[in-house]
Amino acid sequence: MNKAVLPGSSLSLKLPSAKGTIETYRLRAPRGFPARLEGTLNRVAFSAAHVVSDPLADVDPWLASAIDWDKTIAFREHVWDLGLGVAEAMDTAQRGMGLDWPTSLELIQRSVKAAKARGNALVFSGAGTDHLAVEDARNLDDVIRAYEEQVGAVEKAGGRIILMASRALARHGRSGDDYVKVYDRVLSQVSEPVIIHWLGDMFDPALTNYWGTPDLDRAMDVAVSVINANAAKVDGVKVSLLDKQREIDMRRRLAPRVKMYTGDDFNYAELIAGDAQGFSHALLGIFDAIAPAASYALSRLAAGDTQGFHDVLGPTVPLSRHIFKAPTRFYKPGIVFMAYLNGHQDHFTMVGGQESARSTVHLAELFRLADKAGLLADPELATRRMKAVLALRGV
């Protein structure tokens, strides 16, 4: 629950602007969101959750990851408390971008254990090929074996699978037939239906030409063919292309039992609301940063209050578009900065030293947009922490 304050907050601070000036910003009174959902949702909603680094570990951040496990799992508890699921060890957790496979597997094992202790809270976990260096993959059989190894490890831990896009497959998959071969082989072996993840190259340039072609229409043809041919093994597909119409077109082509999980951090509100022909479920990195608002908005949608859904979620979209602005692959500092501002961790230090990937001006605008969306749970704490970061960066 957001901290209660009197209307017309008197808090203010000086923030840098894109014009190169320092301007006084006065915070709004925060908006309160219920701490826990009531009733059953009519959308499946996952937050792709970040990891909390250990700032006291004596490691070289560019070479090794050090995780604060207590804080990392506590954040997942926060997400589950709000009625959302956790998409574990995904790109939001810096998977393959600072977080290696051994650490990812430990994260998955800990998260699945924590979920089971809560009576099987919803968690799906990423299985990919990132332990296989792209330059070490000789052929498609190497890619298949790498997928099999990670799928087996996640299932051994008791987890459900999100089948992540593979950089090695992007390198060696020359045609749609190559992708059909790999996905058919891997999907034939999974114990329970998986979520397939199509991550666009704006999130990871190494995934350019995924599905064997630079033509996105032809790529979608291949993806839909693979998914529908294996519908009994596919719970759904997460599409992260930041292309609203392409996602709508694809979800209308999916087999009836296959869900579309939006990964569109620019247009999620209208895609989740849907239209007369269908809607998208959610598997979103931004739901890490806006979990309280997302939770409440989804409860309004389930209660039939579509306008209430948009009233809550709509103001979060400008913040999300800012966090995920190009170069989109640098969105993760914005997610972690929101966790820092809202007290979910005590520092703004990231795996891989990625806290330096966005500018001070970018973080200042994030602060403004988060305040306008009512997402600063404790404005006094957020203001103190924003000032500390500004001071560290020479403002």
N, C-alpha and C positions, 0 to 999 in steps of 0.2 A: 504494500500500500504506500502511495506517495505520502511524504511527510506533510502534515497539515500546516498551511500558512495562511495568513490573512490575504484577501484579494489585494492586488496591486503591490506585488513584491517590490521592496526597496533595495534589493540587491543589485549591484552593478559592478562592472569591471571594465578595464580598457583592453580592447582586442585589436589586433592588426587586421587590416582590410586588404582586398585585392588591389586597391588604389595606392598601396604603399604608405598609408596613413594609420595612425592609431586613433581609434574612436571609442567613445564610451558606449557600452551596451548595458541596458537595463533589463533584467530578467523579468519574465512574466510569472504570475503565480502558477505553480504546477497543476496539472490536471490529475485527478485521482483515478486510478483503475482498480477494480476489485482484485484482491490478492489471490482469489481462487475462483475458478469457473464454477458455474452452476449449470446442471443439465448436460446433455450429450451433444457433442458437436456433430455437424453434418458434413464436415471436411476432415480429412486426415492431414495433420499439420506437424511437420518436423522443423526443428531448428537445427541447422548445421552449426554445431557448437565449437567455440575456440578452445585452445588450451592456455593455461596460465603458466608462464615460465617461472623458474626459480631464479630470482635476481641475485641470490647469494652463492649460487653454484660457481665453482672455479672452472669454467669451460670456455672455450673459444666459440662464441655464438655462431659464427659462420660455418663452423665445422661440426659442432655437437649440440644436441638439444638437452636441456635440463628442465624437467617439469615439476611444478608444485602440485603434487597429486591431490592433496587435500582440497586446495582451492579449485582445482580443475573438476573434481567430482562434485564439490559443493555447487558449482555453477550448473551442472547437470541436474542436481536436485532442485535448484531454482526453476529450471525449465520444466521439469516434470510436475512441480507444484502448481504450475500455471496451466496444466492440462495439455501441454505440447509434448511431442516426441522428440527424441534426440537422434540426429543423423551423425554418427560417430566417425571420427578419423577421416573427414573429408577435406576438401581444399581449404575450408574455413579454419580447420585445425592445422593449417600449413602442411598438409600431407604432400610429400614430395617437394616441398618448398621450405625446408627447414626441419620437418619432422620425418625421420626415416622409418622404415618398415618395422624394425624391432621395437622402437618406442611406440609406434602406432599400434602394434599388436598388444603391447602392455596396456595402452590406453583402452583398447577394445575390451580386453579381459577385465579390467577394473570397472569399466562402464557397464558391461553386461552383468557383472556380479552385483553392482549397485542397483541396477534395474530389477534384477530378480529379487533382491532383498525388499523391494517396494511392492512385491506382488506382480512382477512382470510389467514394469513400466515400459513404454514403447521406446525401443531403440533398434535401429538398423545400423550396420557398420560397413565401412568401405573396404572392399577387396579389389586389388588391382594387380599391377605388375611392377610397382616402383622399386622393388628390391633387385630387379633385373635392369642393369644399366643399359640404356638404349644402344650404346656402342657394343655391348656384349651379346645382344640378341642377334642370332645368326639367321633365324627363319621363323615362320609362324608356329612351328612346333615348340620352339623355346618360349614364345609368348603364351601358348596354351599351358605349358607346364608351370609357368610363373603364375598365371591365374589360378590353376588348380592348387598350387601350394598355399596361396593366400585364402582362397575359398575354404580349403580344408582346415586351415588354422582358425578362421573365424567361426566355422561351424563347430569345431572342437571346443571352442570357448562357450558354445551355446548361443551364438549370435545369429541374427538374420543378416542377409547380404545386400549391400548396394554394390553392384558391379560397376566399378569405376572405369572411365575411359583410360586407355593405355597408350603411353607415349611410344612404347616399343611397337605396338600394333600400328600406330600412326606412321611410324618409320617403315615398317615392312609390309603393311597392307596396301597392295598396289591397286586393288579393284574391290568392288562390292562382294565378289565371290570369296575373297580372302577374309572379309569380315564375317560373312555367313559361316565359313568354315570354323573360325575361332569361336564365335558366339554359340553356334549350334553345339559344338563339342563341350564347351564349358557349361552351358545351360542344361545339357542332358544329365549332368552329374550333381546339380545342386539338390539339397534335401528339401528346401522350401522355396516358394516363389520369391524372386529377387526384384529389386528396383534397378533398372538400367540407367546409367548416368551418361548423358550426352553433354559434355562440357565444351563450350565454344572456345575458339582460339583467342578471344578477347580475355578470357580467364587464364588460359595457358597456351602460349604461342606454339608449344611443342605438339599441340593437338590439331594443327592445321591439316586440312584435307581429310578429316575423320570420316569414316565410312567409305573411304577410297576415292573421293572426288572433291574438288574445290567448289563444285556446283551444289549449293545447298538443297535445291529441289531434288536432284538425283540422290544426294546423301539421305534425304528424308525417305525417299523410296526404298533405299536399302534398309534403313533403320526400321521402318514400318514393316517391311517384309520379314526381317529377322524376329521382331517382337511378336507379330501376329502368328508366325509359324511356330513360335514357342510359347504361346499365350498361357498354357498350363503352368509354365515355369516362371512367368513374369507377373509380379504384383503390379508393377507400374513402370513408367519411364519418367525420369527427371530431365527436363530440357533447360539448358542454360545458354541460350543464344541471344538474349535481350532483344527478341523479335516477337512482338505480341501476336501478329497475324500468323506467323509461321507456327507458333505453338497452337493456336486455335485450329489451324488447318490440320495439324498432326493429330490432335486429340480427337478430331472427328473421324479420323481414319483408323483409330486403334480398335482392336477387338473389344467387345462389350465388357469383358472382365478385367481389362487392363486399365489402370488409372493413369491419368496425366498428373504429374507433380510439377507445378511451376517452379522453375529456377530463375524466373525473370525478376530481378531485383529492381527493375524500372517500372514494371506494369502489373505487379502482383495483385493489387487490390481488385482491379477489374477482371483479371483472369480468374481469381478465386470466386468472385461473385458470379461470373459466368453469364450465359445467355440462354435463350430458349432451347438451344441444341446441346448444352452441356456446360461443364465448369472444370476448373483445375483444382486439385488438392495442392498442398504446399510442401516444398522441401527447400528452404531458403536460408542463406547466410544472414540476411538482414533480420530474420526472426531471432537471432542471437541478441542483437542490439535493441530490438523493439518488442521483446517477448511479452511484457505486461499489456501493451496496447494490442498486439496480435491476438493474445488470448481473449481479451475482452471483446474485441471486434468479432472474432469467430463465434463467440457465445451469442452476440446480438444477431449475427446471420442465422445461426441455428434456431433462434427464437422467432425468426421471420421478420426481423427488423433490419431490412437491407439498408435503409438510410442511416440507421445507427451504426451499422458496420462501416459504411463509407465515411461517416463523420469522425470515427475513431481512427481508421486506418489511412484515410486520405492524407491527413497532415504528416504522416510518416514518410510518404513517398518522396518529397523533396530531399529529406535527409538521406534516404536510401540512394537516390540518384547521385547525390553528392559523394557519398561513401564509395559508390561503385563507378564513379566517373573514370574515363580513360586517363592513364592506362589502368584498366579494370583489375588487372592482376594484383594491383597494390591496394585492394580494398580492405585487406585484413587489419592494417593499423587502425582504421576507423572503427571496426568491430571491437577491437581490444580497448581502444580509447573510451568507447561508451561503457564498457565494463568497469574501467578504472574510474570514470566520472561517477558511476552509480554505486561504487563501493563493493563490487564483486571481487576486486583484487586491489592490493595496496600500492601498486606501482604500474608504470607504463613501460614495461620491458617485455620484449617479445622474443620468441624462438627465432634464431637467425638474425637477430638485431634488426628486425623489420620495422621497429618503431620509427626508424629514420626514413622510411619509404614515402612519407607524405610530408608536405611542408607545414610550417607553423601557421601560415595563412589558411591552409586547408583545415587544420584542426580547429582554428578559431571559427570558421564558418560552420563546421560540424557542431560546435557548441551552440551557436545561435539557432541552427535548425532543430537541434535536439530540444532546446528550450521551447521553441515555437510549437513543437509537436507534443509538448507536455511530457517529455521522456526523461527529464532530470528528476529522479525520485527525491533527492535531497538537495535542493538548490544551493544551500550553504556549503555542503561538502563539495559539490561539483564546482562551485566557484573557487573554493580554496585550491582544489586540485588543478583547475585550469590555470590559475595564477602561478602555481608551482612549476607547471610545464613551461609556461611562458617565460618565467624567470630563468629556467634551465637553458632555454633557447635564446636568451639574451634580450627578451622583451620586458 
